[in-house]
Amino acid sequence: METLVVIVHVIAAITIIALVLLQQGKGADAGAAFGSGASQTVFGSAGSGNFLTRTTSIAATVFFITSLTLAIFAKQNTGGGAVDALPIVNPALLEQTSAPATDIPQVESQAPAASSDIPVISEEPAPGAN
């Protein structure tokens, strides 16, 4: 069912694009009033405005309906909204790993391990230093 809605949605989108590109702008009516293009239209001297406008509005309505239908399908597939889709965390783990209630960061004053790349500064003066 969802695949069918996607196919209709894509066809409606392509139809809207084609119909909008086929329609003439408002400025083209001034030239057609003096006989420059009204006699050469496929739809007669009245022009194609009424037919193309109705077809565009029908395609736009189908596009909006399929958009809403696809949104409903997407919500059903996720099982809820953005908050409902978050992973469930064990509250006991949060209490164990929670930070202290102070704003001051805790600094651990441990010496680096012997195999660390960080050099250790000793308190003894270097030989030859006065």
N, CA, C and O of each residue as an XYZ file, in Angstrom:
520
protein
N       0.830     -1.200      0.000
C       0.000      0.000      0.000
C       0.870      1.258      0.000
O       0.595      2.234     -0.698
N       1.930      1.198      0.809
C       2.810      2.363      0.888
C       3.525      2.599     -0.443
O       3.729      3.744     -0.846
N       3.899      1.531     -1.114
C       4.569      1.660     -2.412
C       3.644      2.304     -3.442
O       4.085      3.122     -4.249
N       2.392      1.946     -3.415
C       1.419      2.540     -4.332
C       1.275      4.040     -4.081
O       1.199      4.825     -5.026
N       1.238      4.433     -2.822
C       1.108      5.851     -2.480
C       2.356      6.612     -2.935
O       2.251      7.738     -3.423
N       3.538      6.000     -2.777
C       4.770      6.658     -3.220
C       4.770      6.838     -4.739
O       5.189      7.883     -5.238
N       4.303      5.832     -5.473
C       4.249      5.934     -6.937
C       3.291      7.048     -7.364
O       3.620      7.840     -8.246
N       2.114      7.115     -6.747
C       1.145      8.174     -7.070
C       1.720      9.542     -6.695
O       1.496     10.525     -7.400
N       2.456      9.602     -5.589
C       3.070     10.854     -5.127
C       4.094     11.366     -6.143
O       4.114     12.555     -6.459
N       4.940     10.472     -6.652
C       5.959     10.868     -7.626
C       5.308     11.290     -8.942
O       5.740     12.261     -9.562
N       4.283     10.573     -9.368
C       3.582     10.937    -10.612
C       2.912     12.303    -10.466
O       2.939     13.111    -11.394
N       2.310     12.563     -9.302
C       1.674     13.867     -9.071
C       2.716     14.979     -9.067
O       2.458     16.067     -9.581
N       3.888     14.720     -8.494
C       4.933     15.741     -8.467
C       5.433     16.055     -9.873
O       5.611     17.222    -10.223
N       5.659     15.028    -10.673
C       6.123     15.245    -12.051
C       5.050     15.966    -12.864
O       5.367     16.824    -13.689
N       3.782     15.620    -12.635
C       2.675     16.278    -13.336
C       2.606     17.752    -12.980
O       2.401     18.591    -13.857
N       2.772     18.076    -11.712
C       2.738     19.486    -11.296
C       3.872     20.259    -11.956
O       3.672     21.372    -12.442
N       5.055     19.671    -11.973
C       6.201     20.354    -12.603
C       5.927     20.609    -14.081
O       6.161     21.711    -14.575
N       5.432     19.596    -14.787
C       5.157     19.754    -16.220
C       4.062     20.790    -16.472
O       4.183     21.605    -17.386
N       2.999     20.766    -15.675
C       1.894     21.704    -15.891
C       2.294     23.136    -15.589
O       1.852     24.058    -16.274
N       3.122     23.335    -14.577
C       3.562     24.695    -14.261
C       4.466     25.227    -15.367
O       4.407     26.407    -15.715
N       5.303     24.346    -15.919
C       6.175     24.800    -17.008
C       5.398     25.075    -18.298
O       5.831     25.898    -19.105
N       4.269     24.410    -18.508
C       3.473     24.628    -19.713
C       2.677     25.922    -19.673
O       2.362     26.483    -20.723
N       2.348     26.405    -18.487
C       1.490     27.582    -18.380
C       2.253     28.848    -18.722
O       3.451     28.969    -18.465
N       1.519     29.796    -19.312
C       2.107     31.083    -19.662
C       1.992     32.019    -18.466
O       1.095     31.894    -17.632
N       2.919     32.951    -18.410
C       2.882     33.943    -17.346
C       1.830     34.993    -17.587
O       1.166     34.987    -18.624
N       1.666     35.909    -16.625
C       0.673     36.976    -16.744
C       1.030     37.957    -17.862
O       0.141     38.536    -18.487
N       2.317     38.143    -18.113
C       2.745     39.087    -19.140
C       2.451     38.604    -20.548
O       2.398     39.422    -21.467
N       2.260     37.325    -20.752
C       1.996     36.796    -22.090
C       0.589     37.147    -22.566
O       0.327     37.105    -23.768
N      -0.312     37.486    -21.669
C      -1.688     37.832    -22.062
C      -1.759     39.145    -22.824
O      -2.634     39.318    -23.672
N      -0.867     40.058    -22.539
C      -0.888     41.355    -23.221
C      -0.553     41.191    -24.703
O      -1.165     41.842    -25.550
N       0.400     40.338    -25.018
C       0.760     40.101    -26.413
C      -0.311     39.305    -27.134
O      -0.554     39.526    -28.321
N      -0.948     38.393    -26.441
C      -1.983     37.573    -27.061
C      -3.241     38.386    -27.362
O      -4.012     38.024    -28.251
N      -3.451     39.465    -26.639
C      -4.634     40.301    -26.868
C      -4.569     40.995    -28.221
O      -5.612     41.317    -28.792
N      -3.381     41.231    -28.745
C      -3.227     41.893    -30.038
C      -3.071     40.902    -31.182
O      -2.734     41.307    -32.294
N      -3.303     39.626    -30.943
C      -3.313     38.645    -32.010
C      -1.990     37.979    -32.278
O      -1.846     37.297    -33.292
N      -1.007     38.153    -31.396
C       0.294     37.582    -31.704
C       0.376     36.089    -31.425
O       1.177     35.402    -32.059
N      -0.416     35.561    -30.507
C      -0.280     34.141    -30.217
C      -1.580     33.425    -29.980
O      -1.571     32.204    -29.818
N      -2.690     34.113    -29.952
C      -3.958     33.482    -29.605
C      -4.454     32.541    -30.690
O      -5.141     31.566    -30.386
N      -4.130     32.805    -31.927
C      -4.640     31.957    -33.001
C      -3.835     30.679    -33.166
O      -4.275     29.772    -33.872
N      -2.674     30.579    -32.538
C      -1.822     29.427    -32.718
C      -1.859     28.468    -31.529
O      -1.021     27.570    -31.451
N      -2.775     28.625    -30.629
C      -2.829     27.747    -29.463
C      -3.563     26.461    -29.798
O      -4.419     26.435    -30.683
N      -3.226     25.401    -29.092
C      -3.867     24.104    -29.292
C      -5.292     24.121    -28.743
O      -6.171     23.426    -29.253
N      -5.511     24.921    -27.699
C      -6.795     24.923    -27.010
C      -7.757     25.982    -27.531
O      -8.799     26.209    -26.915
N      -7.444     26.630    -28.633
C      -8.339     27.627    -29.214
C      -7.966     29.035    -28.803
O      -6.948     29.246    -28.144
N      -8.793     30.007    -29.192
C      -8.473     31.403    -28.908
C      -8.635     31.762    -27.440
O      -8.075     32.754    -26.974
N      -9.402     30.955    -26.709
C      -9.562     31.228    -25.277
C      -8.294     30.892    -24.509
O      -8.112     31.370    -23.389
N      -7.426     30.092    -25.075
C      -6.171     29.754    -24.403
C      -6.317     28.504    -23.564
O      -7.392     27.912    -23.465
N      -5.225     28.129    -22.972
C      -5.199     26.888    -22.196
C      -5.265     27.148    -20.701
O      -5.108     26.219    -19.910
N      -5.491     28.373    -20.304
C      -5.454     28.735    -18.889
C      -6.428     27.960    -18.030
O      -6.057     27.474    -16.962
N      -7.670     27.835    -18.475
C      -8.682     27.172    -17.667
C      -8.368     25.678    -17.495
O      -8.439     25.152    -16.384
N      -8.021     24.998    -18.594
C      -7.721     23.563    -18.539
C      -6.474     23.290    -17.700
O      -6.486     22.414    -16.836
N      -5.405     24.033    -17.952
C      -4.158     23.803    -17.216
C      -4.289     24.176    -15.739
O      -3.688     23.529    -14.882
N      -5.063     25.205    -15.443
C      -5.255     25.619    -14.055
C      -6.023     24.552    -13.279
O      -5.663     24.224    -12.148
N      -7.068     24.015    -13.879
C      -7.842     22.961    -13.201
C      -7.010     21.704    -13.015
O      -7.052     21.079    -11.955
N      -6.246     21.326    -14.053
C      -5.429     20.125    -13.963
C      -4.329     20.291    -12.912
O      -4.010     19.346    -12.189
N      -3.751     21.488    -12.829
C      -2.720     21.750    -11.828
C      -3.293     21.673    -10.422
O      -2.663     21.111     -9.526
N      -4.473     22.228    -10.223
C      -5.068     22.180     -8.880
C      -5.452     20.756     -8.488
O      -5.353     20.399     -7.314
N      -5.886     19.940     -9.441
C      -6.196     18.537     -9.136
C      -4.916     17.785     -8.770
O      -4.897     17.015     -7.809
N      -3.846     18.011     -9.540
C      -2.570     17.351     -9.248
C      -2.009     17.815     -7.905
O      -1.425     17.018     -7.171
N      -2.182     19.090     -7.581
C      -1.705     19.598     -6.293
C      -2.488     18.981     -5.138
O      -1.912     18.670     -4.096
N      -3.793     18.803     -5.313
C      -4.606     18.167     -4.275
C      -4.186     16.721     -4.057
O      -4.088     16.264     -2.918
N      -3.940     16.002     -5.140
C      -3.466     14.610     -5.026
C      -2.106     14.577     -4.339
O      -1.848     13.701     -3.514
N      -1.235     15.530     -4.676
C       0.097     15.596     -4.066
C      -0.001     15.824     -2.557
O       0.701     15.168     -1.788
N      -0.865     16.748     -2.126
C      -1.018     17.018     -0.693
C      -1.599     15.816      0.043
O      -1.161     15.497      1.149
N      -2.569     15.156     -0.550
C      -3.174     13.982      0.093
C      -2.144     12.862      0.236
O      -2.065     12.218      1.282
N      -1.358     12.630     -0.813
C      -0.339     11.578     -0.716
C       0.763     11.967      0.256
O       1.336     11.097      0.913
N       1.073     13.256      0.361
C       2.073     13.700      1.339
C       1.607     13.406      2.764
O       2.371     12.891      3.580
N       0.364     13.732      3.053
C      -0.173     13.460      4.387
C      -0.246     11.961      4.664
O       0.034     11.520      5.779
N      -0.619     11.182      3.659
C      -0.682      9.731      3.827
C       0.700      9.151      4.102
O       0.844      8.278      4.958
N       1.718      9.627      3.385
C       3.079      9.149      3.626
C       3.582      9.562      5.006
O       4.337      8.821      5.636
N       3.173     10.731      5.479
C       3.556     11.153      6.828
C       2.927     10.244      7.880
O       3.561      9.913      8.882
N       1.682      9.844      7.651
C       1.023      8.928      8.592
C       1.715      7.569      8.578
O       1.918      6.963      9.630
N       2.081      7.083      7.381
C       2.811      5.818      7.287
C       4.150      5.899      8.012
O       4.541      4.957      8.702
N       4.850      7.016      7.860
C       6.155      7.178      8.504
C       6.022      7.192     10.020
O       6.869      6.639     10.721
N       4.961      7.822     10.533
C       4.769      7.853     11.984
C       4.435      6.473     12.521
O       4.890      6.107     13.605
N       3.653      5.704     11.786
C       3.309      4.355     12.227
C       4.529      3.439     12.216
O       4.640      2.549     13.060
N       5.437      3.644     11.278
C       6.627      2.809     11.206
C       7.609      3.091     12.329
O       8.343      2.193     12.740
N       7.639      4.327     12.838
C       8.563      4.648     13.921
C       7.990      4.295     15.276
O       8.745      4.177     16.241
N       6.719      4.126     15.383
C       6.112      3.758     16.655
C       5.831      4.937     17.559
O       5.549      4.732     18.740
N       5.892      6.140     17.073
C       5.575      7.290     17.892
C       6.325      8.517     17.418
O       6.862      8.551     16.311
N       6.351      9.514     18.270
C       7.037     10.750     17.941
C       8.517     10.648     18.227
O       9.044      9.559     18.452
N       9.190     11.796     18.216
C      10.639     11.814     18.417
C      11.000     11.411     19.840
O      12.008     10.734     20.045
N      10.209     11.806     20.818
C      10.507     11.474     22.207
C      10.229      9.996     22.474
O      10.964      9.361     23.229
N       9.200      9.452     21.878
C       8.866      8.054     22.097
C       9.888      7.108     21.475
O      10.017      5.965     21.913
N      10.612      7.567     20.465
C      11.557      6.704     19.775
C      12.937      6.686     20.434
O      13.827      5.972     19.971
N      13.129      7.461     21.510
C      14.416      7.468     22.192
C      14.655      6.132     22.889
O      13.704      5.459     23.286
N      15.927      5.746     23.038
C      16.198      4.466     23.701
C      15.839      4.525     25.183
O      15.927      5.577     25.816
N      15.437      3.386     25.718
C      15.077      3.304     27.131
C      16.356      3.084     27.938
O      17.134      2.175     27.647
N      16.564      3.920     28.947
C      17.762      3.835     29.771
C      17.346      3.404     31.173
O      16.343      3.879     31.706
N      18.117      2.510     31.757
C      17.850      2.043     33.109
C      18.135      3.177     34.093
O      19.261      3.672     34.121
N      17.158      3.611     34.906
C      17.389      4.718     35.842
C      18.459      4.409     36.878
O      19.113      5.331     37.365
N      18.660      3.141     37.232
C      19.685      2.792     38.213
C      21.077      3.116     37.667
O      21.961      3.516     38.425
N      21.274      2.947     36.367
C      22.566      3.277     35.774
C      22.807      4.779     35.756
O      23.948      5.226     35.879
N      21.757      5.551     35.607
C      21.904      7.003     35.614
C      22.342      7.503     36.982
O      23.148      8.429     37.073
N      21.818      6.900     38.050
C      22.181      7.317     39.396
C      23.625      6.968     39.705
O      24.291      7.717     40.421
N      24.127      5.866     39.196
C      25.495      5.455     39.469
C      26.495      6.333     38.726
O      27.558      6.645     39.262
N      26.181      6.723     37.540
C      27.129      7.480     36.732
C      26.855      8.976     36.737
O      27.478      9.712     35.971
N      25.947      9.441     37.573
C      25.631     10.864     37.562
C      26.774     11.672     38.177
O      27.484     11.195     39.062
N      26.931     12.878     37.700
C      27.988     13.770     38.170
C      27.577     14.389     39.497
O      26.389     14.436     39.815
N      28.549     14.868     40.278
C      28.202     15.535     41.538
C      27.390     16.805     41.278
O      27.400     17.345     40.172
N      26.703     17.261     42.290
C      25.787     18.384     42.148
C      26.486     19.728     42.228
O      25.804     20.740     42.383
N      27.801     19.796     42.132
C      28.502     21.072     42.198
C      28.837     21.555     40.802
O      28.885     20.782     39.845
N      29.068     22.863     40.713
C      29.465     23.451     39.445
C      30.977     23.407     39.238
O      31.465     23.684     38.143
N      31.711     23.061     40.286
C      33.167     23.034     40.206
C      33.593     21.687     39.648
O      33.189     20.645     40.165
N      34.398     21.697     38.607
C      34.824     20.414     38.054
C      35.774     19.696     38.998
O      36.585     20.333     39.671
N      35.678     18.399     39.049
C      36.537     17.589     39.898
C      37.838     17.296     39.162
O      37.829     16.800     38.035
N      38.960     17.609     39.814
C      40.264     17.370     39.216
C      40.915     16.234     39.980
O      41.063     16.288     41.201
N      41.293     15.228     39.259
C      41.958     14.105     39.896
C      43.451     14.339     39.805
O      43.990     14.575     38.724
N      44.112     14.271     40.943
C      45.551     14.510     40.976
C      46.280     13.179     41.084
O      46.851     12.842     42.121
N      46.249     12.460     40.026
C      46.955     11.191     39.973
C      48.141     11.333     39.049
O      48.083     12.034     38.039
N      49.194     10.673     39.402
C      50.359     10.668     38.536
C      50.065      9.752     37.358
O      49.390      8.735     37.519
N      50.560     10.097     36.184
C      50.314      9.232     35.030
C      50.997      7.888     35.213
O      51.978      7.769     35.947
N      50.483      6.908     34.558
C      51.037      5.564     34.648
C      52.439      5.544     34.058
O      52.797      6.409     33.258
N      53.218      4.567     34.450
C      54.610      4.483     34.009
C      54.705      4.281     32.504
O      55.677      4.716     31.888
N      53.734      3.642     31.911
C      53.792      3.394     30.480
C      53.145      4.514     29.668
O      52.930      4.365     28.465
N      52.837      5.626     30.317
C      52.180      6.730     29.641
C      53.175      7.550     28.836
O      54.371      7.523     29.124
N      52.706      8.271     27.842
C      53.545      9.142     27.026
C      53.754     10.504     27.684
O      54.551     11.309     27.201
N      53.056     10.764     28.765
C      53.160     12.054     29.444
C      54.365     12.018     30.367
O      54.460     11.122     31.206
N      55.288     12.959     30.240
C      56.473     12.935     31.115
C      56.110     13.304     32.543
O      55.207     14.106     32.783
N      56.827     12.708     33.488
C      56.630     12.993     34.909
C      57.691     13.966     35.353
O      58.878     13.736     35.119
N      57.287     15.057     35.993
C      58.237     16.067     36.473
C      58.524     15.751     37.925
O      57.621     15.699     38.759
N      59.777     15.546     38.207
C      60.144     15.198     39.579
C      60.468     16.466     40.357
O      60.739     17.513     39.769
N      60.439     16.367     41.672
C      60.698     17.515     42.544
C      62.197     17.728     42.748
O      62.591     18.776     43.260
N      63.040     16.778     42.369
C      64.480     16.889     42.577
C      65.077     17.829     41.533
O      64.684     17.791     40.367
N      66.013     18.661     41.942
C      66.650     19.553     40.956
C      67.552     18.756     40.025
O      68.116     17.726     40.394
N      67.663     19.264     38.823
C      68.501     18.617     37.829
C      69.953     18.757     38.243
O      70.316     19.743     38.884
N      70.810     17.770     37.884
C      72.221     17.890     38.267
C      72.855     19.101     37.561
O      72.612     19.339     36.378
N      73.646     19.835     38.287
C      74.328     21.003     37.740
C      73.521     22.270     37.865
O      74.018     23.339     37.510
N      72.294     22.201     38.356
C      71.487     23.406     38.530
C      71.755     23.991     39.897
O      71.821     23.233     40.866
N      71.913     25.310     40.033
C      72.171     25.939     41.301
C      70.956     26.544     41.883
O      71.013     27.122     42.968
